[in-house]
Structure formats: C-alpha cells, structure tokens
C-alpha cells in the first residue's frame, strides 16, 4: 500500500471517528454537535481572523468544552503512555486540546478511541468538581505541565447530565 493511500485511509478513519463522537456527544448533551469543517484546519485559519472556532467539533451554545477527537490505531497508543513518558501521543493530543481550549477560555475535553475499544475521555481534574459522585472509574495523573488530569470511559462521563456541567 502506498504512503498516499495509507494517509488517505487514516484521514478517513479520523473523519469517521469525529462523526461517531459527534453522535455520542449529541445524544449525551441533547443538542447537536457537528464536525468542524476541515477538522481544526479551518479553526486555525479563522483564528487568524479573530473568529472563534476551535477543536474538532462545533458545540452547542451552552457547552463549556473545546473538544478534540482522536480515532487512531497507528502508531499504536495506550493509556499506559500516561505514566511511562511525557512525550507519547496521548500527551501530544492533550497539549493540542488544552492549547485550543485556552485560546477560547473553554474546558479541554479530549476523546480518543482505537479499533475494537470504547471511547475514552481526558480532562482537567479541576473541571470535574463532582468526582466523588462520578458514576464510573477514573485514572488520575499529572501532565508534564503539572496539571491534574482525569481519564476514564466516555460512557461513564455521559452519565453526568449536562446541567451539572453548566452550573
């Protein structure tokens, strides 16, 4: 398989992942989420013109998140990378998500998935004030910038009503 063909397949998988995640987010939030045109590329262009559009999704007005979506299998990644190194793919994705969120004063929310696996989320611990009542298990760690991060299954995060996020 040629490098051009694998690149196209990878982009296609990423786009399908964004559409899949937008459906999950829409069901959770009860309002439509959609892909950012150009999946973030447009956001960079518009940002240069002072138009606010960041992340991989166009979010409903009352959504406090800037959402980055990663649907990647190659190169391989795992949640173990969070504790093994501060240079892995997960940290690269987290920095991208956090930087985009900081540009808009939104809360960073990273969604990621591999083949045959569920969706996971990553967010700042400070953005999850109800951790004690969280309806699932989470993994807490510190990112290379010393921020406290929480990671878990998106299906558990989706059990938290949108009203708890918009208080």
MIZAMAR-95525 format. One record per residue: residue number from 1; y, x, z of N, C-alpha, C, O in turn. Coordinates in Angstrom, 1 decimal, decimal comma, always signed. Layout:
<pts>
[pt NUM [Y X Z] [Y X Z] [Y X Z] [Y X Z]] ...
</pts>
This chain:
<pts>
[pt 1 [-1,2 +0,8 +0,0] [+0,0 +0,0 +0,0] [+1,2 +0,9 +0,0] [+1,3 +1,9 +0,7]] [pt 2 [+2,2 +0,6 -0,8] [+3,4 +1,4 -0,9] [+4,3 +1,2 +0,3] [+4,2 +0,2 +1,0]] [pt 3 [+5,2 +2,1 +0,5] [+6,1 +2,1 +1,7] [+7,1 +0,9 +1,5] [+7,4 +0,2 +2,5]] [pt 4 [+7,5 +0,6 +0,2] [+8,4 -0,5 +0,0] [+7,7 -1,8 +0,3] [+8,3 -2,8 +0,9]] [pt 5 [+6,4 -1,9 +0,0] [+5,7 -3,2 +0,3] [+5,5 -3,4 +1,8] [+5,6 -4,5 +2,2]] [pt 6 [+5,2 -2,3 +2,5] [+5,0 -2,5 +3,9] [+6,3 -2,8 +4,6] [+6,3 -3,6 +5,6]] [pt 7 [+7,4 -2,3 +4,1] [+8,7 -2,6 +4,7] [+9,1 -4,1 +4,5] [+9,6 -4,7 +5,3]] [pt 8 [+8,7 -4,6 +3,3] [+9,0 -6,0 +3,0] [+8,1 -6,9 +3,8] [+8,6 -7,9 +4,3]] [pt 9 [+6,9 -6,5 +4,0] [+6,0 -7,3 +4,9] [+6,5 -7,3 +6,3] [+6,4 -8,3 +7,0]] [pt 10 [+7,0 -6,1 +6,8] [+7,5 -6,0 +8,1] [+8,7 -6,9 +8,3] [+8,8 -7,6 +9,4]] [pt 11 [+9,6 -6,9 +7,4] [+10,8 -7,8 +7,4] [+10,4 -9,3 +7,4] [+10,9 -10,1 +8,2]] [pt 12 [+9,4 -9,6 +6,6] [+8,9 -10,9 +6,5] [+8,3 -11,4 +7,9] [+8,5 -12,5 +8,3]] [pt 13 [+7,5 -10,5 +8,5] [+7,0 -10,8 +9,8] [+8,1 -11,0 +10,8] [+8,0 -11,9 +11,7]] [pt 14 [+9,1 -10,2 +10,8] [+10,2 -10,3 +11,7] [+10,9 -11,6 +11,5] [+11,3 -12,3 +12,5]] [pt 15 [+11,1 -12,0 +10,3] [+11,8 -13,3 +10,0] [+10,9 -14,5 +10,5] [+11,5 -15,4 +11,0]] [pt 16 [+9,6 -14,4 +10,2] [+8,7 -15,5 +10,7] [+8,8 -15,5 +12,2] [+8,8 -16,6 +12,8]] [pt 17 [+8,8 -14,4 +12,9] [+8,9 -14,3 +14,3] [+10,2 -14,9 +14,8] [+10,2 -15,6 +15,9]] [pt 18 [+11,3 -14,7 +14,1] [+12,6 -15,3 +14,5] [+12,5 -16,8 +14,4] [+13,0 -17,5 +15,3]] [pt 19 [+11,9 -17,3 +13,3] [+11,8 -18,8 +13,1] [+10,9 -19,4 +14,2] [+11,2 -20,4 +14,8]] [pt 20 [+9,8 -18,7 +14,5] [+8,9 -19,2 +15,6] [+9,6 -19,2 +16,9] [+9,5 -20,2 +17,7]] [pt 21 [+10,3 -18,1 +17,2] [+11,0 -18,1 +18,5] [+12,1 -19,1 +18,6] [+12,3 -19,7 +19,6]] [pt 22 [+12,8 -19,4 +17,5] [+13,9 -20,4 +17,5] [+13,3 -21,8 +17,8] [+13,9 -22,6 +18,4]] [pt 23 [+12,1 -22,0 +17,3] [+11,4 -23,3 +17,6] [+11,1 -23,4 +19,0] [+11,3 -24,5 +19,7]] [pt 24 [+10,6 -22,4 +19,6] [+10,3 -22,4 +21,1] [+11,6 -22,5 +21,9] [+11,6 -23,3 +22,9]] [pt 25 [+12,6 -21,8 +21,5] [+13,9 -21,9 +22,2] [+14,5 -23,3 +22,1] [+15,0 -23,9 +23,1]] [pt 26 [+14,4 -23,9 +20,9] [+14,9 -25,3 +20,7] [+14,2 -26,3 +21,6] [+14,8 -27,2 +22,2]] [pt 27 [+12,9 -26,1 +21,6] [+12,1 -27,1 +22,5] [+12,5 -26,9 +23,9] [+12,6 -27,9 +24,7]] [pt 28 [+12,6 -25,7 +24,4] [+13,0 -25,4 +25,8] [+14,3 -25,9 +26,1] [+14,5 -26,6 +27,1]] [pt 29 [+15,3 -25,7 +25,3] [+16,7 -26,0 +25,6] [+17,1 -27,4 +25,2] [+18,1 -28,0 +25,7]] [pt 30 [+16,3 -28,0 +24,3] [+16,6 -29,4 +23,9] [+17,8 -29,5 +22,9] [+18,3 -30,5 +22,6]] [pt 31 [+18,2 -28,3 +22,3] [+19,2 -28,2 +21,3] [+18,8 -27,2 +20,3] [+18,0 -26,3 +20,6]] [pt 32 [+19,3 -27,3 +19,1] [+18,7 -26,4 +18,0] [+19,2 -25,0 +18,1] [+20,4 -24,7 +18,4]] [pt 33 [+18,3 -24,1 +17,9] [+18,6 -22,7 +17,8] [+18,2 -22,3 +16,3] [+17,3 -22,9 +15,8]] [pt 34 [+18,9 -21,4 +15,7] [+18,6 -21,0 +14,3] [+18,8 -19,5 +14,2] [+19,5 -18,9 +15,0]] [pt 35 [+18,2 -19,0 +13,2] [+18,3 -17,6 +12,9] [+19,7 -17,2 +12,5] [+20,4 -18,0 +11,8]] [pt 36 [+20,2 -16,1 +12,9] [+21,5 -15,6 +12,5] [+21,3 -15,1 +11,0] [+20,3 -14,4 +10,7]] [pt 37 [+22,1 -15,6 +10,1] [+22,0 -15,1 +8,7] [+22,0 -13,6 +8,7] [+22,9 -13,0 +9,2]] [pt 38 [+21,0 -13,1 +8,0] [+20,9 -11,6 +7,9] [+20,3 -11,0 +9,2] [+20,2 -9,8 +9,3]] [pt 39 [+19,9 -11,8 +10,1] [+19,3 -11,4 +11,4] [+20,0 -10,3 +12,0] [+19,4 -9,2 +12,2]] [pt 40 [+21,2 -10,5 +12,4] [+22,0 -9,5 +13,1] [+22,9 -8,7 +12,1] [+23,9 -8,2 +12,6]] [pt 41 [+22,5 -8,5 +10,9] [+23,3 -7,7 +10,0] [+24,6 -8,3 +9,7] [+25,6 -7,7 +9,7]] [pt 42 [+24,6 -9,7 +9,6] [+25,8 -10,4 +9,4] [+26,7 -10,3 +10,7] [+27,9 -10,2 +10,6]] [pt 43 [+26,1 -10,2 +11,8] [+26,8 -10,1 +13,1] [+27,7 -8,9 +13,1] [+28,9 -8,9 +13,5]] [pt 44 [+27,1 -7,8 +12,7] [+27,9 -6,5 +12,6] [+29,1 -6,6 +11,7] [+30,2 -6,2 +12,0]] [pt 45 [+28,9 -7,2 +10,5] [+29,9 -7,4 +9,6] [+31,0 -8,3 +10,1] [+32,2 -8,0 +10,0]] [pt 46 [+30,6 -9,4 +10,7] [+31,6 -10,4 +11,2] [+32,3 -9,8 +12,4] [+33,5 -10,1 +12,7]] [pt 47 [+31,6 -9,0 +13,3] [+32,3 -8,4 +14,4] [+33,4 -7,5 +14,0] [+34,4 -7,5 +14,7]] [pt 48 [+33,3 -6,9 +12,9] [+34,4 -6,0 +12,4] [+35,6 -6,9 +12,0] [+36,7 -6,3 +11,8]] [pt 49 [+35,4 -8,2 +11,8] [+36,5 -9,1 +11,5] [+36,8 -10,0 +12,7] [+37,5 -11,0 +12,5]] [pt 50 [+36,4 -9,6 +13,9] [+36,7 -10,4 +15,1] [+36,1 -11,8 +15,1] [+36,7 -12,7 +15,6]] [pt 51 [+35,0 -12,0 +14,5] [+34,3 -13,2 +14,5] [+33,0 -13,0 +15,4] [+32,2 -12,2 +15,1]] [pt 52 [+32,9 -13,9 +16,4] [+31,8 -13,7 +17,3] [+30,4 -14,2 +16,9] [+30,3 -15,5 +16,9]] [pt 53 [+29,5 -13,4 +16,5] [+28,2 -13,8 +16,1] [+27,3 -12,6 +16,4] [+27,4 -11,6 +15,7]] [pt 54 [+26,4 -12,7 +17,4] [+25,6 -11,5 +17,7] [+24,2 -12,0 +18,0] [+23,9 -13,2 +18,1]] [pt 55 [+23,3 -11,0 +18,0] [+21,9 -11,3 +18,3] [+21,2 -11,9 +17,1] [+21,7 -11,9 +16,0]] [pt 56 [+20,0 -12,3 +17,3] [+19,1 -12,8 +16,2] [+19,2 -14,3 +16,1] [+18,6 -14,9 +15,1]] [pt 57 [+19,9 -15,0 +17,0] [+19,9 -16,5 +17,0] [+21,4 -17,0 +17,1] [+22,2 -16,4 +17,7]] [pt 58 [+21,6 -18,1 +16,5] [+22,8 -18,9 +16,7] [+22,4 -19,9 +17,8] [+21,5 -20,7 +17,6]] [pt 59 [+23,1 -19,8 +18,9] [+22,7 -20,5 +20,1] [+23,6 -21,8 +20,2] [+24,7 -21,8 +19,8]] [pt 60 [+23,1 -22,8 +20,9] [+23,9 -24,0 +21,2] [+25,1 -23,5 +22,1] [+25,0 -22,5 +22,8]] [pt 61 [+26,1 -24,3 +22,1] [+27,4 -24,0 +22,8] [+27,2 -23,7 +24,3] [+27,8 -22,8 +24,8]] [pt 62 [+26,3 -24,4 +24,9] [+26,1 -24,2 +26,4] [+25,1 -23,2 +26,8] [+24,8 -23,1 +28,0]] [pt 63 [+24,6 -22,5 +25,8] [+23,6 -21,4 +26,1] [+24,2 -20,1 +26,5] [+25,1 -19,6 +25,7]] [pt 64 [+23,9 -19,6 +27,7] [+24,6 -18,4 +28,1] [+24,0 -17,1 +27,6] [+24,4 -16,0 +28,0]] [pt 65 [+23,0 -17,1 +26,7] [+22,3 -15,9 +26,3] [+22,7 -15,4 +24,9] [+23,0 -16,2 +24,0]] [pt 66 [+22,6 -14,1 +24,8] [+22,6 -13,4 +23,5] [+21,2 -13,0 +23,3] [+20,7 -12,2 +24,1]] [pt 67 [+20,5 -13,5 +22,3] [+19,1 -13,4 +22,2] [+18,7 -12,4 +21,0] [+19,1 -12,6 +19,9]] [pt 68 [+17,9 -11,5 +21,4] [+17,3 -10,5 +20,4] [+15,8 -10,8 +20,3] [+15,2 -11,0 +21,4]] [pt 69 [+15,3 -10,9 +19,1] [+13,9 -11,3 +18,9] [+13,2 -10,1 +18,2] [+13,6 -9,7 +17,1]] [pt 70 [+12,0 -9,7 +18,7] [+11,2 -8,7 +18,1] [+9,8 -9,2 +17,9] [+9,1 -9,5 +18,9]] [pt 71 [+9,3 -9,2 +16,7] [+7,9 -9,6 +16,4] [+7,4 -8,4 +15,6] [+7,4 -8,4 +14,4]] [pt 72 [+6,8 -7,5 +16,4] [+6,5 -6,2 +15,8] [+5,1 -5,7 +16,3] [+4,8 -5,9 +17,5]] [pt 73 [+4,3 -5,2 +15,4] [+3,0 -4,7 +15,8] [+2,9 -3,2 +15,5] [+2,2 -2,4 +16,2]] [pt 74 [+3,6 -2,7 +14,5] [+3,6 -1,3 +14,1] [+5,0 -0,8 +14,0] [+5,8 -1,4 +13,3]] [pt 75 [+5,3 +0,3 +14,7] [+4,4 +1,0 +15,6] [+4,0 +0,2 +16,8] [+4,7 -0,7 +17,2]] [pt 76 [+2,9 +0,6 +17,4] [+2,4 -0,2 +18,5] [+3,3 -0,1 +19,7] [+3,9 +1,0 +19,9]] [pt 77 [+3,3 -1,1 +20,5] [+4,1 -1,1 +21,7] [+3,3 -1,9 +22,8] [+2,5 -2,7 +22,4]] [pt 78 [+3,6 -1,6 +24,0] [+3,0 -2,4 +25,1] [+4,0 -2,4 +26,3] [+4,9 -1,6 +26,3]] [pt 79 [+3,7 -3,3 +27,2] [+4,6 -3,3 +28,4] [+4,5 -2,1 +29,3] [+5,3 -1,8 +30,1]] [pt 80 [+3,4 -1,3 +29,1] [+3,2 -0,1 +29,8] [+4,4 +0,9 +29,5] [+4,7 +1,8 +30,3]] [pt 81 [+5,0 +0,8 +28,3] [+6,0 +1,7 +28,0] [+7,2 +1,6 +28,9] [+8,0 +2,5 +29,0]] [pt 82 [+7,3 +0,5 +29,6] [+8,5 +0,3 +30,5] [+8,4 +1,3 +31,7] [+9,4 +1,6 +32,2]] [pt 83 [+7,2 +1,7 +32,1] [+7,1 +2,6 +33,2] [+6,8 +4,0 +32,8] [+6,9 +5,0 +33,6]] [pt 84 [+6,3 +4,2 +31,5] [+5,9 +5,5 +31,1] [+7,0 +6,4 +30,6] [+7,0 +7,6 +30,8]] [pt 85 [+8,0 +5,8 +30,0] [+9,1 +6,5 +29,4] [+10,3 +5,7 +29,2] [+10,3 +4,5 +29,1]] [pt 86 [+11,5 +6,3 +29,2] [+12,7 +5,6 +28,9] [+13,1 +5,7 +27,4] [+14,2 +5,4 +27,1]] [pt 87 [+12,2 +6,2 +26,6] [+12,5 +6,4 +25,2] [+11,7 +5,5 +24,2] [+11,8 +5,6 +23,0]] [pt 88 [+10,9 +4,6 +24,8] [+10,0 +3,8 +23,9] [+10,7 +2,7 +23,2] [+11,9 +2,4 +23,4]] [pt 89 [+10,0 +2,0 +22,3] [+10,5 +0,9 +21,6] [+11,1 -0,2 +22,4] [+12,2 -0,7 +22,1]] [pt 90 [+10,5 -0,6 +23,5] [+11,0 -1,6 +24,4] [+12,4 -1,3 +24,9] [+13,2 -2,2 +24,9]] [pt 91 [+12,6 -0,1 +25,3] [+13,9 +0,3 +25,8] [+14,9 +0,4 +24,6] [+16,1 +0,0 +24,9]] [pt 92 [+14,5 +0,8 +23,4] [+15,4 +0,7 +22,3] [+15,8 -0,7 +22,0] [+17,0 -1,0 +21,8]] [pt 93 [+14,9 -1,7 +22,0] [+15,2 -3,1 +21,8] [+16,1 -3,6 +22,9] [+17,0 -4,4 +22,7]] [pt 94 [+15,8 -3,2 +24,2] [+16,6 -3,7 +25,3] [+18,0 -3,2 +25,2] [+19,0 -4,0 +25,4]] [pt 95 [+18,2 -1,9 +24,8] [+19,6 -1,4 +24,7] [+20,3 -2,2 +23,6] [+21,5 -2,5 +23,7]] [pt 96 [+19,7 -2,5 +22,5] [+20,3 -3,2 +21,4] [+20,7 -4,6 +21,9] [+21,8 -5,1 +21,7]] [pt 97 [+19,8 -5,3 +22,6] [+20,1 -6,6 +23,1] [+21,2 -6,6 +24,2] [+22,1 -7,4 +24,1]] [pt 98 [+21,2 -5,6 +25,1] [+22,2 -5,5 +26,1] [+23,6 -5,2 +25,5] [+24,6 -5,8 +25,9]] [pt 99 [+23,6 -4,3 +24,5] [+24,9 -3,9 +23,9] [+25,5 -5,1 +23,2] [+26,7 -5,3 +23,2]] [pt 100 [+24,6 -5,9 +22,5] [+25,2 -7,1 +21,8] [+25,7 -8,1 +22,8] [+26,7 -8,7 +22,5]] [pt 101 [+24,9 -8,3 +23,9] [+25,4 -9,3 +24,9] [+26,7 -8,8 +25,5] [+27,6 -9,7 +25,8]] [pt 102 [+26,8 -7,5 +25,8] [+28,0 -7,0 +26,5] [+29,2 -7,3 +25,6] [+30,3 -7,5 +26,1]] [pt 103 [+29,0 -7,2 +24,3] [+30,1 -7,4 +23,3] [+30,7 -8,8 +23,3] [+31,8 -9,1 +22,9]] [pt 104 [+29,9 -9,8 +23,8] [+30,3 -11,2 +23,8] [+30,3 -11,8 +25,2] [+30,5 -13,0 +25,4]] [pt 105 [+30,1 -10,9 +26,3] [+30,0 -11,4 +27,7] [+29,0 -12,5 +27,9] [+29,1 -13,3 +28,7]] [pt 106 [+27,9 -12,4 +27,1] [+26,7 -13,3 +27,3] [+25,6 -12,5 +28,1] [+25,7 -11,3 +28,3]] [pt 107 [+24,6 -13,2 +28,5] [+23,5 -12,6 +29,2] [+22,5 -12,2 +28,2] [+22,1 -12,9 +27,3]] [pt 108 [+22,0 -10,9 +28,3] [+21,0 -10,4 +27,3] [+19,6 -11,1 +27,6] [+19,2 -11,1 +28,7]] [pt 109 [+19,0 -11,5 +26,5] [+17,6 -12,1 +26,6] [+16,8 -11,5 +25,4] [+17,1 -11,9 +24,3]] [pt 110 [+15,9 -10,7 +25,7] [+15,0 -10,1 +24,7] [+13,7 -10,9 +24,7] [+13,0 -11,0 +25,7]] [pt 111 [+13,3 -11,4 +23,5] [+12,0 -12,0 +23,3] [+11,2 -11,1 +22,4] [+11,7 -10,6 +21,4]] [pt 112 [+9,9 -10,9 +22,7] [+9,1 -10,0 +21,9] [+7,6 -10,4 +21,9] [+7,1 -11,0 +22,9]] [pt 113 [+7,0 -10,1 +20,8] [+5,6 -10,6 +20,6] [+4,9 -9,7 +19,6] [+5,4 -9,2 +18,7]] [pt 114 [+3,6 -9,5 +19,9] [+2,7 -8,8 +19,0] [+1,6 -9,8 +18,5] [+1,5 -10,9 +19,0]] [pt 115 [+0,9 -9,4 +17,5] [-0,2 -10,3 +16,9] [-1,1 -10,7 +18,1] [-1,5 -9,9 +18,9]] [pt 116 [-1,5 -12,0 +18,0] [-2,6 -12,5 +18,9] [-2,2 -12,3 +20,4] [-3,0 -12,3 +21,3]] [pt 117 [-0,9 -12,3 +20,7] [-0,4 -12,2 +22,1] [+0,7 -13,2 +22,2] [+1,3 -13,7 +21,3]] [pt 118 [+1,0 -13,6 +23,5] [+2,1 -14,6 +23,8] [+3,4 -13,9 +23,7] [+3,5 -12,7 +23,6]] [pt 119 [+4,5 -14,7 +23,7] [+5,8 -14,2 +23,7] [+6,2 -13,8 +25,1] [+5,8 -14,4 +26,1]] [pt 120 [+6,8 -12,6 +25,2] [+7,3 -12,1 +26,5] [+8,8 -12,1 +26,5] [+9,4 -12,1 +25,4]] [pt 121 [+9,4 -12,1 +27,6] [+10,9 -12,0 +27,7] [+11,3 -10,8 +28,6] [+10,5 -10,3 +29,4]] [pt 122 [+12,5 -10,4 +28,4] [+13,1 -9,3 +29,2] [+14,5 -9,7 +29,5] [+15,3 -10,1 +28,5]] [pt 123 [+15,0 -9,7 +30,7] [+16,3 -10,0 +31,1] [+16,8 -9,2 +32,3] [+15,9 -8,7 +33,0]] [pt 124 [+18,0 -9,3 +32,6] [+18,5 -8,7 +33,9] [+18,1 -9,5 +35,1] [+18,2 -10,7 +35,0]] [pt 125 [+17,7 -8,8 +36,1] [+17,4 -9,5 +37,4] [+18,5 -10,3 +37,9] [+18,4 -11,4 +38,4]] [pt 126 [+19,7 -9,8 +37,8] [+21,0 -10,5 +38,2] [+21,2 -11,8 +37,5] [+21,9 -12,7 +38,0]] [pt 127 [+20,6 -11,9 +36,3] [+20,8 -13,1 +35,5] [+19,8 -14,2 +35,8] [+19,7 -15,3 +35,2]] [pt 128 [+18,9 -13,9 +36,8] [+17,8 -14,8 +37,2] [+17,9 -15,0 +38,7] [+17,1 -14,5 +39,5]] [pt 129 [+18,9 -15,8 +39,2] [+19,1 -16,0 +40,6] [+18,1 -16,8 +41,3] [+18,0 -16,8 +42,5]] [pt 130 [+17,2 -17,4 +40,6] [+16,1 -18,2 +41,2] [+14,8 -17,6 +41,2] [+13,7 -18,3 +41,1]] [pt 131 [+14,7 -16,3 +41,2] [+13,5 -15,5 +41,1] [+12,4 -16,0 +42,1] [+11,2 -16,1 +41,7]] [pt 132 [+12,8 -16,3 +43,3] [+11,9 -16,7 +44,3] [+11,1 -18,0 +43,9] [+10,0 -18,2 +44,3]] [pt 133 [+11,8 -18,9 +43,1] [+11,2 -20,1 +42,7] [+10,6 -20,0 +41,3] [+10,2 -21,1 +40,7]] [pt 134 [+10,6 -18,8 +40,7] [+10,2 -18,7 +39,3] [+8,7 -19,2 +39,2] [+7,9 -18,8 +40,0]] [pt 135 [+8,4 -20,0 +38,2] [+7,1 -20,6 +38,1] [+6,0 -19,7 +37,4] [+5,1 -20,2 +36,7]] [pt 136 [+6,1 -18,4 +37,6] [+5,2 -17,5 +37,0] [+5,3 -16,1 +37,6] [+6,0 -15,9 +38,5]] [pt 137 [+4,5 -15,2 +37,0] [+4,6 -13,8 +37,5] [+5,6 -13,0 +36,6] [+5,7 -13,3 +35,4]] [pt 138 [+6,3 -12,1 +37,3] [+7,2 -11,3 +36,6] [+6,9 -9,8 +37,0] [+6,4 -9,5 +38,1]] [pt 139 [+7,4 -8,9 +36,1] [+7,3 -7,5 +36,4] [+8,7 -7,0 +36,5] [+9,5 -7,3 +35,6]] [pt 140 [+9,1 -6,4 +37,6] [+10,4 -5,8 +37,8] [+10,4 -4,3 +37,6] [+9,5 -3,7 +38,1]] [pt 141 [+11,4 -3,8 +36,9] [+11,6 -2,4 +36,8] [+13,1 -2,0 +36,6] [+13,9 -2,9 +36,5]] [pt 142 [+13,3 -0,8 +36,6] [+14,7 -0,3 +36,4] [+14,8 +0,4 +35,0] [+14,0 +1,2 +34,6]] [pt 143 [+15,8 +0,0 +34,3] [+16,0 +0,5 +32,9] [+16,7 +1,9 +33,1] [+17,2 +2,3 +34,1]] [pt 144 [+16,8 +2,7 +32,0] [+17,4 +4,0 +32,0] [+18,8 +4,0 +32,5] [+19,3 +5,0 +32,9]] [pt 145 [+19,5 +2,9 +32,4] [+20,9 +2,8 +32,8] [+21,0 +2,3 +34,3] [+22,1 +1,9 +34,8]] [pt 146 [+19,9 +2,2 +35,0] [+19,8 +1,8 +36,3] [+20,0 +0,3 +36,6] [+20,2 -0,1 +37,7]] [pt 147 [+19,9 -0,5 +35,5] [+19,9 -2,0 +35,7] [+18,5 -2,4 +36,1] [+17,5 -1,9 +35,6]] [pt 148 [+18,5 -3,5 +36,9] [+17,2 -4,1 +37,3] [+16,8 -5,1 +36,3] [+17,6 -6,0 +36,0]] [pt 149 [+15,6 -4,9 +35,7] [+15,1 -5,7 +34,6] [+13,9 -6,6 +35,1] [+13,1 -6,1 +35,9]] [pt 150 [+13,8 -7,8 +34,5] [+12,6 -8,6 +34,8] [+12,0 -8,9 +33,5] [+12,6 -9,2 +32,5]] [pt 151 [+10,6 -8,8 +33,5] [+9,8 -9,1 +32,3] [+8,7 -10,1 +32,6] [+8,1 -9,9 +33,7]] [pt 152 [+8,4 -11,0 +31,8] [+7,3 -11,9 +32,0] [+7,0 -12,7 +30,8] [+7,5 -12,4 +29,7]] [pt 153 [+6,2 -13,7 +30,9] [+5,8 -14,6 +29,8] [+6,9 -15,6 +29,5] [+7,5 -16,2 +30,4]] [pt 154 [+7,3 -15,8 +28,3] [+8,3 -16,7 +27,9] [+7,9 -18,2 +28,3] [+8,7 -19,0 +28,7]] [pt 155 [+6,6 -18,4 +28,2] [+6,1 -19,8 +28,6] [+6,4 -20,1 +30,0] [+6,7 -21,3 +30,3]] [pt 156 [+6,5 -19,1 +30,9] [+6,9 -19,4 +32,3] [+8,4 -19,5 +32,4] [+8,9 -20,4 +33,1]] [pt 157 [+9,1 -18,7 +31,6] [+10,6 -18,8 +31,6] [+11,0 -20,2 +31,1] [+12,0 -20,8 +31,6]] [pt 158 [+10,3 -20,8 +30,1] [+10,6 -22,1 +29,6] [+10,4 -23,2 +30,5] [+10,8 -24,3 +30,2]] [pt 159 [+9,7 -23,0 +31,7] [+9,6 -24,0 +32,7] [+10,8 -24,2 +33,5] [+10,9 -25,2 +34,3]] [pt 160 [+11,8 -23,3 +33,4] [+13,0 -23,4 +34,1] [+14,0 -24,2 +33,2] [+14,2 -23,8 +32,1]] [pt 161 [+14,5 -25,3 +33,8] [+15,4 -26,2 +33,0] [+16,7 -25,5 +32,6] [+17,2 -24,6 +33,3]] [pt 162 [+17,2 -25,9 +31,5] [+18,5 -25,4 +31,0] [+19,6 -25,6 +32,0] [+20,6 -24,8 +32,1]] [pt 163 [+19,5 -26,7 +32,8] [+20,5 -27,0 +33,8] [+20,6 -25,8 +34,8] [+21,7 -25,6 +35,3]] [pt 164 [+19,5 -25,2 +35,2] [+19,6 -24,1 +36,1] [+20,3 -22,9 +35,6] [+20,8 -22,1 +36,3]] [pt 165 [+20,3 -22,8 +34,2] [+21,0 -21,6 +33,6] [+22,4 -21,9 +33,4] [+23,2 -20,9 +33,3]] [pt 166 [+22,9 -23,1 +33,4] [+24,2 -23,4 +33,0] [+25,1 -23,8 +34,2] [+26,2 -24,4 +34,1]] [pt 167 [+24,6 -23,6 +35,4] [+25,3 -23,9 +36,6] [+26,5 -23,0 +36,8] [+27,3 -23,2 +37,8]] 
</pts>
